[in-house]
Amino acid sequence: MEVADGEEDVKMEDAGAGGDAGVEKQTPAKAERQTPLMRQREVMEKERSGELRFETITNDGKDDTMVQLIALKNIFAKQLPKMPKEYIVRLVLDRNHYSLVCVTDGEVVGGICYRPHFTQGFAEIAFCAVTASRQVKGFGTRMMNQLKQVVKKDGIEYFLTYADNYAIGYFKKQGFNRQVTMKRERWAGFIKDYDGGTLMECPLSEYVDYTDLPKMIEEQRAALIALIAERQRPFERAVHPPLAERLNFPLDEHGDVIGSRVSITTAEQIPGLVDAGVNLPRYEYRVDGKPSTLGAILEHVLAPLVKHESAWPFLAPVDVSEAADYYEVIAQPMDFATVQRRVNIGYYRTLRLFVADVRRIISNCLAYNGEDNVYGQCARVVESELDKGLATVREILLAG
Ligand code: ACO
């Protein structure tokens, strides 16, 4: 809502609260069986049958126009009881203001009074109301959509309004947001700033026909359904036989998959996976800047670790005769013999998995023994040797 100069006493707060006392309003709960789309179709049907029409008018001094403007002024006065009546009259009859009226059975049942700022490409909505008995039947939405289409023809790209607190929900559903995206210079000074109401903006799309939103929504839905069907088709057609190898992956005596003996060595080789659009990681490996393979870089990092003089506590699984509660404290034990075996059978698919196992050796040791003893010191040495080794190799993700 707008406040003209000299109208500082006009308060926005709850301007609409308490309108049409005594008249039973149709609450959203009563109308909930109808979806907004159904409501819009019903209202559009009324328009087609001539039962309902919308007209944009301004005070041109003609009798018919005056009758409609006064009827609209009365609706505003009733629906916005805290808004001074003189102020409503002044704006509705002001020739810079326009009003979209909603007429059914020859009677004005609602409308929107607005002031277009043609040079600035926006219009300010001053008042918007529907008579109580017609509320929550889709009239408010239809009025706003009709108005959007009307003002777009005059180069209006945005609506601004000071919505009263009771009507914020309605304005949100019409595409208004609290965030004003227009540059301040474009609108500041053209509408008056004041406390109470919430300034809201609605950008108008040049591509949308607001008078036929149900059609647009139906077309969008149909396009989406067609797209989903199109994307699903290849999967429906392509049925791949089960992977025999997958059913019987060779395991070593410790239960680890023996990678080098599995005939499928990369995920891309699994039929259908790439077609399904799954992005599979692919890596390139380097040792000291030279191209290498994963197996070679794992050996390159592991060999000096295993040989290192501080590696002795970690060469084999912890013996329970030396640490009775070890396997109760450490949930995921790891040692260099296991890591070496896993390297040998091609278990590690990425460098990251290998490093995780070696780091587990170190973290297990520190968790069980702490730092200030020979085991803790060995763990820290191995850790720094690991980091040195890793500094010489690189795993580069190419895709995925
Ligand atoms: N608060 C929250 N949601 C609302 C409100 C409200 N006050 N009024 C309607 N809605 C919802 C409806 O439930 C509906 O939701 P749905 O589509 O999810 O089902 C949606 O907004 C649109 O409903 P319509 O039936 O199209 O709107 P209606 O014909 O009731 O008109 C209007 C809305 C103009 C706000 C009417 O309720 C009214 O006249 N209210 C009293 C006056 C008023 O508050 N006017 C705005 C003051 S601010 C200003 O003029 C700048």
Residues whose N, C-alpha, C, O or C-beta is under 5 A from the ligand:
A	BS01	ACO	M1 G16 P28 P36 Q79 I125 A126 F127 C128 A129 V130 R134 Q135 V136 K137 G138 F139 G140 T141 R142 T161 Y162 A163 D164 Y166 A167 G169 Y170 K173
